[in-house]
Amino acid sequence: MRTNFHRLAIAAAASALVLTGCATSGGDTDLSAALPTSVPPGAKLSISVNTTRVQLQATGQLNALPFTVSDWPVVSAGPDVVQAFRGGALDVATNAGIPPIHARATGVDAKIVGVKVRTTPLYKFLTAPGSNINSIADLRGKRIGFSPGQAQGVIVLRTLKEAGIGLDQVKLVDLSSTQFLTALQGGQIDAAPSGEPVISKYLAQYRDQGAKAIDTTAVDALTILWAPTAVLQDSAKLAAVAEFVKIWSRNDIWAWEHPQEWADAYYVKDQKVSPEDAQRILKTLEKPYYPPNWDEAIQWEQETIDLVTKSGYFGNSFDAATLFDRRFEKLASEAVPASYRAKEKS
Protein backbone atom coordinates (compact mmCIF):
# COMPACT_ATOMS: atom_id res chain seq x y z
CA MET A 1 0.00 0.00 0.00
CA ARG A 2 1.16 3.55 -0.59
CA THR A 3 1.28 6.30 2.00
CA ASN A 4 -1.54 8.84 1.98
CA PHE A 5 0.14 11.98 3.31
CA HIS A 6 1.29 13.33 -0.05
CA ARG A 7 -2.03 12.54 -1.71
CA LEU A 8 -3.99 14.33 1.04
CA ALA A 9 -1.73 17.39 0.83
CA ILE A 10 -2.19 17.55 -2.93
CA ALA A 11 -5.94 17.16 -2.63
CA ALA A 12 -6.12 19.99 -0.11
CA ALA A 13 -4.05 22.26 -2.32
CA ALA A 14 -6.12 21.35 -5.35
CA SER A 15 -9.31 22.19 -3.47
CA ALA A 16 -7.87 25.56 -2.54
CA LEU A 17 -7.00 26.13 -6.19
CA VAL A 18 -10.58 25.45 -7.24
CA LEU A 19 -11.84 27.96 -4.69
CA THR A 20 -9.34 30.73 -5.28
CA GLY A 21 -8.07 30.22 -8.86
CA CYS A 22 -4.45 30.46 -9.96
CA ALA A 23 -2.52 33.56 -9.03
CA THR A 24 -2.02 36.00 -11.88
CA SER A 25 0.59 38.63 -12.44
CA GLY A 26 0.15 42.34 -12.92
CA GLY A 27 2.70 42.22 -15.74
CA ASP A 28 2.78 44.41 -18.83
CA THR A 29 1.85 41.68 -21.35
CA ASP A 30 -0.38 38.62 -21.55
CA LEU A 31 -0.25 35.09 -22.88
CA SER A 32 -1.97 36.03 -26.13
CA ALA A 33 0.67 38.57 -27.14
CA ALA A 34 3.20 37.78 -29.87
CA LEU A 35 6.67 36.86 -28.64
CA PRO A 36 9.14 39.78 -28.60
CA THR A 37 11.74 39.77 -31.36
CA SER A 38 14.53 41.31 -29.28
CA VAL A 39 15.60 41.42 -25.66
CA PRO A 40 15.39 44.86 -24.01
CA PRO A 41 18.34 46.18 -21.99
CA GLY A 42 18.31 45.16 -18.36
CA ALA A 43 16.39 41.89 -18.80
CA LYS A 44 17.32 39.38 -16.10
CA LEU A 45 16.54 35.72 -15.46
CA SER A 46 17.22 33.24 -12.69
CA ILE A 47 17.81 29.95 -14.52
CA SER A 48 18.00 26.42 -13.16
CA VAL A 49 19.42 24.51 -16.14
CA ASN A 50 22.80 23.26 -15.00
CA THR A 51 23.62 21.43 -18.23
CA THR A 52 23.27 24.62 -20.27
CA ARG A 53 25.39 26.53 -17.78
CA VAL A 54 28.18 23.96 -18.11
CA GLN A 55 27.88 23.97 -21.90
CA LEU A 56 28.11 27.76 -22.06
CA GLN A 57 31.08 27.72 -19.72
CA ALA A 58 32.82 25.03 -21.79
CA THR A 59 32.37 27.05 -25.00
CA GLY A 60 33.31 30.39 -23.45
CA GLN A 61 29.84 31.88 -24.01
CA LEU A 62 28.67 32.11 -20.41
CA ASN A 63 29.13 35.88 -20.26
CA ALA A 64 27.98 36.60 -23.81
CA LEU A 65 24.22 36.13 -23.42
CA PRO A 66 21.76 38.79 -24.65
CA PHE A 67 20.37 39.14 -21.11
CA THR A 68 21.70 38.97 -17.56
CA VAL A 69 21.52 35.74 -15.59
CA SER A 70 21.11 36.83 -11.98
CA ASP A 71 21.98 33.32 -10.80
CA TRP A 72 22.15 29.68 -11.90
CA PRO A 73 20.72 27.82 -8.88
CA VAL A 74 20.92 24.04 -9.06
CA VAL A 75 17.30 23.21 -8.28
CA SER A 76 16.68 19.94 -10.07
CA ALA A 77 13.95 18.05 -8.19
CA GLY A 78 10.51 18.89 -9.53
CA PRO A 79 8.89 19.66 -6.14
CA ASP A 80 11.79 22.01 -5.30
CA VAL A 81 11.36 23.82 -8.63
CA VAL A 82 7.63 24.17 -7.97
CA GLN A 83 8.38 25.72 -4.57
CA ALA A 84 10.93 28.09 -6.12
CA PHE A 85 8.38 29.13 -8.74
CA ARG A 86 5.80 29.65 -5.99
CA GLY A 87 8.14 31.95 -4.10
CA GLY A 88 9.21 33.93 -7.17
CA ALA A 89 12.81 32.77 -6.69
CA LEU A 90 13.23 31.15 -10.11
CA ASP A 91 12.28 32.24 -13.64
CA VAL A 92 12.94 29.20 -15.81
CA ALA A 93 13.93 25.58 -15.20
CA THR A 94 14.28 22.23 -16.91
CA ASN A 95 12.44 19.14 -15.73
CA ALA A 96 10.53 16.14 -16.99
CA GLY A 97 6.86 16.22 -17.89
CA ILE A 98 5.44 15.48 -14.44
CA PRO A 99 6.41 18.63 -12.45
CA PRO A 100 4.03 20.90 -14.43
CA ILE A 101 1.21 18.47 -13.54
CA HIS A 102 2.23 18.67 -9.89
CA ALA A 103 2.45 22.45 -10.12
CA ARG A 104 -1.08 22.79 -11.48
CA ALA A 105 -2.45 20.54 -8.74
CA THR A 106 -0.85 22.71 -6.05
CA GLY A 107 -1.90 26.08 -7.47
CA VAL A 108 1.32 27.13 -9.20
CA ASP A 109 0.55 28.62 -12.61
CA ALA A 110 3.35 27.85 -15.08
CA LYS A 111 3.77 26.96 -18.74
CA ILE A 112 5.99 24.68 -20.81
CA VAL A 113 8.05 26.74 -23.27
CA GLY A 114 10.50 24.17 -24.65
CA VAL A 115 10.23 20.47 -25.51
CA LYS A 116 12.84 17.81 -26.17
CA VAL A 117 11.65 14.25 -26.83
CA ARG A 118 13.28 10.99 -25.83
CA THR A 119 12.28 7.60 -27.26
CA THR A 120 14.41 5.18 -25.21
CA PRO A 121 14.53 4.46 -21.45
CA LEU A 122 16.59 6.84 -19.36
CA TYR A 123 16.06 5.31 -15.91
CA LYS A 124 16.93 2.03 -14.25
CA PHE A 125 15.81 0.64 -10.89
CA LEU A 126 18.62 0.66 -8.36
CA THR A 127 18.33 -2.06 -5.74
CA ALA A 128 19.39 -2.07 -2.12
CA PRO A 129 22.43 -4.16 -1.23
CA GLY A 130 21.28 -7.73 -0.63
CA SER A 131 17.72 -7.09 -1.86
CA ASN A 132 17.72 -10.12 -4.21
CA ILE A 133 15.90 -8.22 -6.96
CA ASN A 134 17.02 -9.42 -10.38
CA SER A 135 14.21 -8.27 -12.67
CA ILE A 136 11.22 -5.94 -12.77
CA ALA A 137 8.99 -8.92 -11.91
CA ASP A 138 10.80 -9.15 -8.58
CA LEU A 139 9.43 -5.74 -7.57
CA ARG A 140 6.15 -7.40 -6.57
CA GLY A 141 5.85 -7.22 -2.78
CA LYS A 142 8.78 -4.81 -2.45
CA ARG A 143 9.18 -1.30 -1.01
CA ILE A 144 9.79 1.17 -3.84
CA GLY A 145 10.99 4.75 -3.54
CA PHE A 146 8.29 6.95 -5.03
CA SER A 147 8.14 10.69 -5.66
CA PRO A 148 4.79 11.53 -7.27
CA GLY A 149 5.90 14.99 -8.42
CA GLN A 150 9.01 13.83 -10.25
CA ALA A 151 9.86 11.84 -13.37
CA GLN A 152 10.91 8.94 -11.14
CA GLY A 153 7.33 8.65 -9.89
CA VAL A 154 5.97 8.30 -13.41
CA ILE A 155 8.64 5.69 -14.19
CA VAL A 156 7.45 3.66 -11.21
CA LEU A 157 3.80 3.84 -12.28
CA ARG A 158 4.54 3.05 -15.93
CA THR A 159 6.88 0.19 -15.01
CA LEU A 160 4.37 -1.43 -12.67
CA LYS A 161 1.57 -1.04 -15.22
CA GLU A 162 3.66 -2.57 -18.01
CA ALA A 163 4.70 -5.44 -15.72
CA GLY A 164 1.12 -6.15 -14.63
CA ILE A 165 1.93 -5.38 -10.99
CA GLY A 166 -0.90 -3.67 -9.11
CA LEU A 167 -0.29 -0.77 -6.77
CA ASP A 168 -1.72 -2.94 -4.01
CA GLN A 169 1.05 -5.47 -4.66
CA VAL A 170 3.89 -3.12 -3.70
CA LYS A 171 4.55 -0.52 -1.04
CA LEU A 172 5.24 2.90 -2.52
CA VAL A 173 7.34 4.89 -0.07
CA ASP A 174 6.92 8.64 -0.60
CA LEU A 175 10.36 10.24 -0.77
CA SER A 176 12.09 12.90 -2.81
CA SER A 177 14.45 11.38 -5.38
CA THR A 178 17.31 13.05 -3.50
CA GLN A 179 16.47 10.73 -0.58
CA PHE A 180 16.45 7.51 -2.59
CA LEU A 181 20.12 6.63 -2.20
CA THR A 182 20.13 7.14 1.55
CA ALA A 183 16.99 5.02 1.85
CA LEU A 184 18.53 2.27 -0.31
CA GLN A 185 21.76 2.31 1.65
CA GLY A 186 19.88 2.18 4.95
CA GLY A 187 17.51 -0.60 3.90
CA GLN A 188 14.35 1.54 4.20
CA ILE A 189 13.42 0.70 0.59
CA ASP A 190 14.27 -2.17 -1.71
CA ALA A 191 14.42 -0.35 -5.04
CA ALA A 192 14.11 3.08 -6.62
CA PRO A 193 14.42 4.50 -10.15
CA SER A 194 17.40 6.63 -11.01
CA GLY A 195 19.36 7.93 -13.99
CA GLU A 196 22.96 8.76 -14.77
CA PRO A 197 25.31 9.80 -13.32
CA VAL A 198 23.70 8.67 -10.05
CA ILE A 199 23.59 5.06 -11.26
CA SER A 200 27.35 4.95 -11.83
CA LYS A 201 28.15 6.59 -8.50
CA TYR A 202 25.89 4.23 -6.56
CA LEU A 203 27.08 1.03 -8.21
CA ALA A 204 30.72 2.02 -7.79
CA GLN A 205 30.10 2.03 -4.05
CA TYR A 206 27.60 -0.79 -3.56
CA ARG A 207 27.92 -3.25 -6.46
CA ASP A 208 30.24 -5.46 -4.40
CA GLN A 209 27.50 -5.68 -1.75
CA GLY A 210 24.93 -6.95 -4.25
CA ALA A 211 23.36 -3.72 -5.47
CA LYS A 212 22.16 -3.79 -9.07
CA ALA A 213 20.66 -1.56 -11.77
CA ILE A 214 17.59 -3.25 -13.29
CA ASP A 215 16.43 -2.25 -16.76
CA THR A 216 12.90 -0.99 -17.35
CA THR A 217 11.17 -0.40 -20.67
CA ALA A 218 9.31 2.62 -19.28
CA VAL A 219 10.28 5.80 -21.13
CA ASP A 220 10.21 9.28 -19.64
CA ALA A 221 9.65 10.94 -22.98
CA LEU A 222 9.82 14.66 -22.26
CA THR A 223 12.53 17.03 -21.17
CA ILE A 224 10.99 20.47 -20.88
CA LEU A 225 11.78 24.07 -20.20
CA TRP A 226 9.08 25.82 -18.22
CA ALA A 227 8.44 29.13 -16.53
CA PRO A 228 5.88 30.67 -14.17
CA THR A 229 3.06 32.48 -15.93
CA ALA A 230 4.04 35.64 -14.04
CA VAL A 231 7.43 35.54 -15.77
CA LEU A 232 5.77 35.22 -19.17
CA GLN A 233 3.58 38.24 -18.36
CA ASP A 234 6.67 40.42 -17.95
CA SER A 235 7.66 41.51 -21.46
CA ALA A 236 11.38 41.82 -20.68
CA LYS A 237 11.56 38.40 -19.05
CA LEU A 238 9.38 36.94 -21.81
CA ALA A 239 11.88 38.13 -24.41
CA ALA A 240 14.77 36.68 -22.42
CA VAL A 241 12.99 33.33 -21.99
CA ALA A 242 12.36 33.15 -25.75
CA GLU A 243 16.08 33.67 -26.39
CA PHE A 244 17.03 31.14 -23.74
CA VAL A 245 14.89 28.46 -25.37
CA LYS A 246 17.09 28.78 -28.48
CA ILE A 247 20.27 28.81 -26.40
CA TRP A 248 19.12 25.67 -24.56
CA SER A 249 18.58 23.60 -27.71
CA ARG A 250 21.66 24.89 -29.59
CA ASN A 251 23.98 24.11 -26.72
CA ASP A 252 22.51 20.65 -26.30
CA ILE A 253 23.46 20.00 -29.92
CA TRP A 254 26.98 21.26 -29.20
CA ALA A 255 27.27 18.68 -26.40
CA TRP A 256 26.07 15.89 -28.71
CA GLU A 257 28.52 16.87 -31.44
CA HIS A 258 31.48 17.31 -29.03
CA PRO A 259 31.12 14.22 -26.81
CA GLN A 260 34.62 14.14 -25.38
CA GLU A 261 34.60 17.80 -24.38
CA TRP A 262 31.13 17.35 -22.90
CA ALA A 263 32.10 14.22 -20.98
CA ASP A 264 35.04 16.02 -19.40
CA ALA A 265 33.21 19.29 -18.66
CA TYR A 266 30.00 17.80 -17.29
CA TYR A 267 30.31 14.19 -16.19
CA VAL A 268 33.88 14.31 -14.91
CA LYS A 269 34.36 17.88 -13.66
CA ASP A 270 30.83 18.88 -12.73
CA GLN A 271 29.22 15.57 -11.74
CA LYS A 272 32.43 13.98 -10.40
CA VAL A 273 32.21 10.59 -12.10
CA SER A 274 35.28 8.75 -13.30
CA PRO A 275 36.50 9.25 -16.88
CA GLU A 276 35.73 5.57 -17.52
CA ASP A 277 32.14 5.94 -16.31
CA ALA A 278 31.78 9.15 -18.32
CA GLN A 279 32.68 7.25 -21.48
CA ARG A 280 30.20 4.51 -20.66
CA ILE A 281 27.45 7.06 -19.99
CA LEU A 282 28.12 8.70 -23.36
CA LYS A 283 27.24 5.43 -25.08
CA THR A 284 23.79 5.43 -23.44
CA LEU A 285 22.83 8.91 -24.63
CA GLU A 286 20.21 9.42 -27.32
CA LYS A 287 20.55 11.86 -30.19
CA PRO A 288 18.65 15.05 -29.30
CA TYR A 289 15.24 15.48 -30.90
CA TYR A 290 13.43 18.84 -30.82
CA PRO A 291 10.02 18.41 -32.46
CA PRO A 292 8.71 21.33 -34.54
CA ASN A 293 5.19 20.31 -33.56
CA TRP A 294 4.13 19.55 -29.99
CA ASP A 295 1.07 17.40 -30.69
CA GLU A 296 2.80 14.12 -29.74
CA ALA A 297 4.35 15.71 -26.66
CA ILE A 298 0.93 16.93 -25.53
CA GLN A 299 -0.50 13.46 -26.13
CA TRP A 300 2.25 11.89 -24.00
CA GLU A 301 1.62 14.46 -21.28
CA GLN A 302 -2.10 13.63 -21.41
CA GLU A 303 -1.33 9.94 -20.96
CA THR A 304 0.82 10.83 -17.96
CA ILE A 305 -1.91 13.01 -16.45
CA ASP A 306 -4.43 10.19 -16.86
CA LEU A 307 -2.03 7.65 -15.36
CA VAL A 308 -1.20 9.64 -12.22
CA THR A 309 -4.75 10.83 -11.58
CA LYS A 310 -6.19 7.32 -11.99
CA SER A 311 -3.51 6.15 -9.54
CA GLY A 312 -4.91 8.53 -6.93
CA TYR A 313 -2.55 11.49 -7.27
CA PHE A 314 -3.06 15.15 -8.23
CA GLY A 315 -6.85 15.26 -8.28
CA ASN A 316 -8.86 14.90 -11.48
CA SER A 317 -7.63 14.61 -15.06
CA PHE A 318 -7.50 17.73 -17.21
CA ASP A 319 -6.52 18.87 -20.71
CA ALA A 320 -2.73 18.59 -21.08
CA ALA A 321 -2.70 21.33 -23.73
CA THR A 322 -3.32 23.91 -21.00
CA LEU A 323 0.22 23.28 -19.69
CA PHE A 324 1.91 24.34 -22.95
CA ASP A 325 2.53 27.84 -24.29
CA ARG A 326 2.47 27.11 -28.01
CA ARG A 327 3.83 30.53 -28.91
CA PHE A 328 7.20 28.89 -28.19
CA GLU A 329 6.48 25.73 -30.17
CA LYS A 330 8.98 26.19 -33.00
CA LEU A 331 11.73 28.15 -31.21
CA ALA A 332 13.87 25.26 -30.00
CA SER A 333 13.57 23.22 -33.21
CA GLU A 334 14.26 26.16 -35.51
CA ALA A 335 17.43 26.95 -33.54
CA VAL A 336 18.98 23.56 -34.40
CA PRO A 337 19.89 21.84 -37.69
CA ALA A 338 17.10 19.98 -39.50
CA SER A 339 18.59 16.58 -38.61
CA TYR A 340 17.68 17.20 -34.96
CA ARG A 341 14.03 17.97 -35.71
CA ALA A 342 13.05 14.41 -36.64
CA LYS A 343 13.09 11.14 -34.72
CA GLU A 344 15.83 8.68 -35.53
CA LYS A 345 14.48 5.72 -37.51
CA SER A 346 14.69 2.50 -35.59
Residue, then its C-alpha position, 0 to 999 in steps of 0.5 A: m500500500r502507498t502512504n496517503f500523506h502526499r495525496l492528502a496534501i495535494a488534494a487539499a491544495a487542489s481544493a484551494l485552487v478550485l476555490t481561489g483560482c491560480a494567481t495572476s501577475g500584474g505584468d505588462t503583457d499577456l499570454s496572447a501577445a506575440l513573442p518579442t523579437s529582441v531582448p530589451p536592456g536590463a532583462k534578467l533571469s534566474i535559470s536552473v538549467n545546469t547542463t546549459r550553464v556547463q555547456l556555455q562555460a565550456t564554449g566560453q559563451l557564459n558571459a555573452l548572453p543577450f540578457t543577464v543571468s542573476d543566478w544559476p541555482v541548481v534546483s533539479a527536483g521537480p517539487d523544489v522547482v515548484q516551490a521556487f516558482r511559488g516563491g518567485a525565486l526562479d524564472v525558468a527551469t528544466n524538468a521532466g513532464i510530471p512537475p508541471i502536472h504537480a504544479r497545477a495541482t498545487g496552485v502554481d501557474a506555469k507553462i511549458v516553453g521548450v520540448k525535447v523528446r526521448t524515445t528510449p529508457l533513461y532510468k533504471f531501478l537501483t536495488a538495495p544491497g542484498s535485496n535479491i531483486n534481479s528483474i522488474a517482476d521481482l518488484r512485486g511485494k517490495r518497497i519502492g521509492f516513489s516521488p509523485g511529483q518527479a519523473q521517477g514517480v511516473i517511471v514507477l507507475r509506468t513500469l508497474k503497469e507494463a509489468g502487470i503489478g498492481l499498486d496494491q502489490v507493492k509498497l510505494v514509499d513517498l520520498s524525494s528522489t534526492q532521498f532515494l540513495t540514503a533510503l537504499q543504503g539504509g535498507q528503508i526501501d528495496a528499489a528506486p528509479s534513477g538515472e545517470p550519473v547517479i547510477s554509476k556513482y551508486l554502483a561504484q560504491y555498492r555493487d560489491q554488496g549486491a546492489k544492481a541496476i535493473d532495466t525498465t522499458a518505461v520511457d520518460a519521454l519529455t525534457i521540458l523548459w518551463a516558466p511561471t506564468a508571471v514571468l511570461q507576463d513580464s515583457a522583458k523576461l518573456a523576451a529573455v525566456a524566448e532567447f534562452v529556449k534557443i540557447w538551450s537547444r543549440n547548446d545541447i546539440w553542441a554537447w552531442e557533437h562534441p562528446q569528449e569535451w562534454a564528458d570532461a566538462y559535465y560528467v567528470k568535472d561537474q558531476k564527479v564521475s570517473p572518466e571511464d564511467a563518463q565514457r560509458i554514460l556517453k554510449t547510453l545517450e540518445k541523439p537530441y530530438y526537438p520536435p517542430n510540432w508539440d502534438e505528440a508531446i501533448q499526447w504523451e503528457q495527457e497519458t501521464i496526467d491520466l495515469v497519475t490521476k487514476s492512480g490517486y494522485f493530483g486530483n482529477s484529469f484535465d486537458a494537457a494542452t493547458l500546460f503548454d505555451r504554443r507561442f514557443e512551439k517552434l523556437a527550440s527546433e528552428a534553432v537547431p539543424a534539420s537533422y535534430r528535428a526528426k526522430e531517428k528511424s529505428 
